[in-house]
Amino acid sequence: MDNLHIFLGATVADAATRPLHWVYDPKKLKKYIKGKKEIAFLKKNRSPFYNIKTGKVSGYNDIGQVMLQTLISSKKKSEILRNFKKNIIKHFGPGSNYWKNLKLRKKYKKVKWKKPMNGPWIHQNILETIQNIKSKKIITGGTKVNESDGYCAALPYFLFSNQEKELKKVIKSVANSKINEIYAISKFKIIELANKRDRNPVQSFVKKYKKDKYFKDVINNIKKVLRLKNQNHIMTVRKFGKACSYPGTFMGSIHAIVTSNNYKSAIMKTIKAGGCNCSRANFIGAYFAALKPESIPSHWIKRTLPAKNILKYINS
């Protein structure tokens, strides 16, 4: 698999932002990072909803880790999607740490959320996917939310095979809506341009696809972001939406990309903007790793627990 450093970029970015995942209160976020030289890989978990060890990744990137392992262990290309679904059940389904927290979450919904749960958080798309796999549906992805799970699942596959038809199948296997598909494909097109060392991948994407109806909404939203290029990033993310959903998560990511010179500054900016930083970081990290592979800070790589496994295949 070529260009695995791109997935490494997404993984490190997710782990760097993870301890401050889903902090929506700007006053609390300011308090947590005040006076700290290093706000990436915060030692103490500050996510109000779930608590996992610093260095581990959120459920967004973790679905990509499942796909990577599937690609490595599958003997035939035709088996990949079937094996991927089996591995989703194994990693996220009954008996897993993700699944164990579901009961607790239902209980928490009835009372005021006072402290984060210990252990990982299963996403709505993955929850639906598990149910749909068990129900033997042909297209198994969740339909209730438009979030980054589809892109995250397909990122390692994109580095294995950049066939759009196949990519769409992978995206829909965990996130089955047109919005999920279009924004994920747009991210891959921009990452591809960055990987080809295009001087301005975002502008080039707009230029290349401006007459393509499929990308109409994406192009319009990128133009909105470009008009705010000189605006403060925290305020811009707040304007487009700090939550996990498209198009806000995509627009916030694009703003971090077009206003940053390198990997580290873009991820630091993403942490400071708060909210669903992990969903944005998975795109931003992959983008800058594609543009400048050497720009991922080496000490960040060392602190990212799944990085060791990825490096094994990069170096082999």
N, C-alpha and C positions, 0 to 999 in steps of 0.2 A: 504494500500500500504506500503510494507516494504522498508526500506533503503532510505527513502525520503531525508535524510541528504545528499545523493549523489547529488540530484538535487539542494539542497540548496547550496552545494559547487560550482556547476556550476554557479548558479545565483549570488552569492556573488562575485565570480571571475569576471564575466561579468560586474557587476556594478562597481567594483573596477577599472577596466581598461577603462571603457567606456568614461570618459572625454578626454582620449587621443587616442580614436579610429581613425584609419586611418591617423595617422601622419606618413608620409613616409619620410619626410625630417629629417635626423639625427641631423642636426644643430639646427633646430627649436625645436625638441624634447628635446635636451640637454638644450636649453635655457628655455623651459617651466618647467623643473624639477630641474634646477640648484638651489642649496641652500635650497631645500625643504626637511624637515624631513620626511614628508608623501607625497608620490607621488600617492598613491592609493586614489580614491575618490576625485580627484582634484576639488576644489570648482569651478574654472572657466573652462568652456568648452573650449577645445583646438582642438577638431575635426574640420578639415577644411571644412567638408561637411554638418554636421547637428548638431543641438544644442538641447539637452534635459536636464532636471534637473538632477543634480548629485544624484545618488541613484537609478535612473531608469536604465533599461537594454536596450541593443541594440536589433535590430530585430532578431538576432540569438537566444538569450535566450527567447525573447518574444514569439516565436513560441512554445517553450517548456511550457511557462506559459499557452498558449491556450490549449495545450494538457492536462496539469494537470487539468485545469478546466473542460475539456471534460470528463476526466476519473472520476472526482468527481460527475459530474451531469448526467452521462449516467447510466441508470438502467440495461441495458443488455450489455454484452461484444460484441454481434453482432452489436450493434448500434454505437460503439465508432468511427469507421472510418468515417461513414456517418455524425455523429454529429461533428466530428473534422473538416470536410470540411465546414460544415455550419458555424462553429465558426471562421474559417479562413476568410471567406467572411465578417462576422460581424466585426471582429477585424482589419483586414487589408484592406478590400475592400471599395467600394464607400461609402462616408460619414464618413469614419474614418480619423484620423489625418495622418495616413500613406498615404492614398490615396490623401489627399488634397495637399500634397507636390509634387505630380507627375508633375503637370503643371509647377510649379516653376522650377523643375529639368530640364524639356525640354527647358525652357527658358535659364537656366544657361548653358546648353550645347552649346549654340550658342555664349556665351560671356565668358570672362575669369572668372573663379570661384574666386570671391573676398571675400566672407564671407559665413559662414555656414548658412543653412536654419534653421529656427525655427521649431522644431518638428522632429518626427522620420523619419527614412529612410527605405523605403520598398525595400527589396532585389529582385534581378532578379528572383530567384527561386519562391518566393512567388507571384510575379507579374504574372509569367507564370501559376502558380498553380491556381490562381483566374480565369484566362482566360480559363484554361482547365476544371475547375469545371463547369463554366458557359456553356462551350461547351459540357458538359456531357461526357467527356472522361472517360474511365474506369481507366486508370492510369493517375493521374492528375499532377504529379510532373514536374518541369521545366527540360529542357534538355540542355539549352545553357551553364550553368556554373557548375563546380564541386566544390561546396562549402559546408560548414558545416550545412546548414539548415536541411538536412535530419536527421543527427545525433541529432541535438538540438530538433527537433520535436519528435523523438523517445525516447529520454532519459527518460522522465517520464513513457512512455509506457514500456520500458525495466525494470523499477522498479516494474511495475504492472504485467507484463508477459514476461518472457524471452524466448519466443518461436521464434526461428529464422525466421520461415516462416511469422509469424505475424509482426515481427519487419521490415522485408524487405518490406512488404506492406505499413507500416507507412512511412518508409524512402522514398519509391517511390511515396508516395502521395504528397510529396513536392520537391523531388529531384530525378528525374528519369534518372539516368545513372548508369552504372556498377561501375564506380569509386566511385561515391557517396555512393553506397550500400556497396562495399567492405571495404572502409575506415571507414564507420560508424560501421559496424559489428565488425571490428578489434578493434575499440575503446571500444565497449561493452565487448568484450572478455578480454581485458586488465583491464578494470574497474572491471569486475567480479573476476578476479584473485586477484586484489588489495583488493576487498571486502572480499575475503576468507583468507586475511592476508598472501598471498604468499610472500615469502621473496624478490623475484625479479620478479614482474609481467611481465615486458617487456621481460626479458630473457626467462621466462617460456613460454610466448606466442610464441616466436621464436622457442623454443625447441619443443613445442607441435604441431605447425602447419607448420614446415619447409618442410614437404613432401606434404602438401596440395596445390594443384595447384591454388585453389581459392585465397589463400593468398600470392602467389608467389611474386608479386610486392611489397606488403606491407612488407614482410619479408626482401626482398633485400634492401628496403629503410630504414628499422630499422637498418640493419647491417651497412649501410652507416653512419647513425647517431652515432651508437656505436663506430665506428672508430674515430669519432671526439669528443668523450666524454670529452677529456681534453682541447678542444678548447673553446675560448671565446664564450659565448652564443649569444651576439649581432651579432658578425661576422658570426656565424654559421647560424643564422636565415636569415641573409642577403644572404648567399650562397644558402640556400634552397628556399628562397622566402618569403618576408614579407607580400605578398598579401593573399587573402582569399582562394585561390584555393588549392585543393589536387594535388599532394602529399605534397607540401611545407608546408602548414598549419599543417599537421599531423607530418611531420618531425621536424619542429620547436617545436611543443608540446612535442614530445618524448625527444628532447634534454633538454628541461626545466625539464622534469620528471626525467631523469637519472642523471642530474647534480644538483638536489636540494634535500635537506633533509626534507623539510616540505612545507606545503601549502603556507604560506606567502612568503617565499623566492622565490618559483617558480613563484608566481604571480607578485612579484616585478620585477623579471627577465624578465617576459613576457612584462610588461609595458615598460621597458627600451629598449627592442628589437624593439618596434615601429610597424608600419604597422597595419595589421588586428589583433590586440592583442585580441579582443573579441572572435574571432573564436577559437583561440588557448586556451584562458582562460576557455572556456566552457568545454573543455576536461580535461585540467590540474586541474581545480578546482574540477571536479567530481572525478577524479582519487585520488587526495590527501584526499578528503572527504571520499572516500571508504576505503582508506588505514588507515587513522587516523581521525575518525569523529570529535574528539575534537580539531583538528588542525585548524579549521576555526576560525579566530580571532573574538571574541564575539562583539568587537566594530565595526567590519566590517559588521557583520550581522545586527546590529542596524541601520547602515547607508544604507542598501539595502532595497529599498521600497517594492519590491514584497516578501521579506523574511517573513514578518509578516503573510502573507497568508499561506506560506509553513509551518511555525512553528505551525500554528493552527492545521494542519493535522499531523505533527510529534508528537505533544503533546497530540493529542486526543486519 
